[in-house]
Amino acid sequence: MSTPDNSFILTVDCPDTIGIVAAVAGFLSEQGLFVEESAHFGDRDTGRFFMRTVFTPEGGHYSRTAFGLGFEAIAERFGMNWQVYDRKVRPRVLIMASRHDHCVNDLLYRYRTGALPIDVPAIISNHLDLAGLAEWHRVPYYHIPVTPETKAAAEARMLEICEDTRADLVVLARYMQVLSAESCDKLAGRVINIHHSFLPGFKGARPYHKAHERGVKLIGATAHYVTPDLDEGPIIQQGVERVDHTHSADDLAAVGQDIENLTLARAVKLHIEHRVFISGHKTVILR
């Protein structure tokens, strides 16, 4: 019935009760808005309700102001947090990385080919290693060195670039620096990190060598939102691959990089499609 150029996404998060779906569907019908797809979930553990609906104006016209004025009565009745997203507006995704290039290269490839319908306004790194990759993709590159003495100033500059580029999402594509609690709070729900293991896993440097020493049989990657609790943010996506004694440490690293690429790309896609709802320490993902 539609293309992303004339469709919208409505997201709803509210206390669970009877009548929410009927009220939303009835309103959309009355407004002449065709429902393309809809998914919802009532979490009995938390008593919260989550809903994602894609709709298209039947007559081809949609007014955000008129929609808001009409929908506000329903939102107030059910205590909703809600938002409408225009699907033709491409999210602006700022990438941060250090020296590893596999995740950055994969994201930029998907961006360039349209597999990820995003704009990349900038890449930030604490090293110069990826400057050539950014230049090839014609993406502005900001080199911000980080030392214990300059960390606060570096993060302030990073936040300034996020604001200047109007970044909707920040992706830590193997950015080997820990963000401060202040930065995590300012960017809450807008920063995704890729972790080199199926959490919990081996911390610190050379994780695949540590995994090899322990004879692991399963390796993976975890994409999660960043919080002040290191590597404990709400999980968005995980990927795993079986390995055995024939794999060297370098083999494990190669397999791990492939999983990191795919897991991070899938997490970013889920986020930009507005399928992810943060619910306490976990996520609800409406596919």
Summary of the structure (lengths in Angstrom):
residues: 287
radius of gyration: 20.8
end to end distance: 19.4
largest distance: 63.1
contacts: 875
relative contact order: 0.12
helix: 34%
strand: 28%
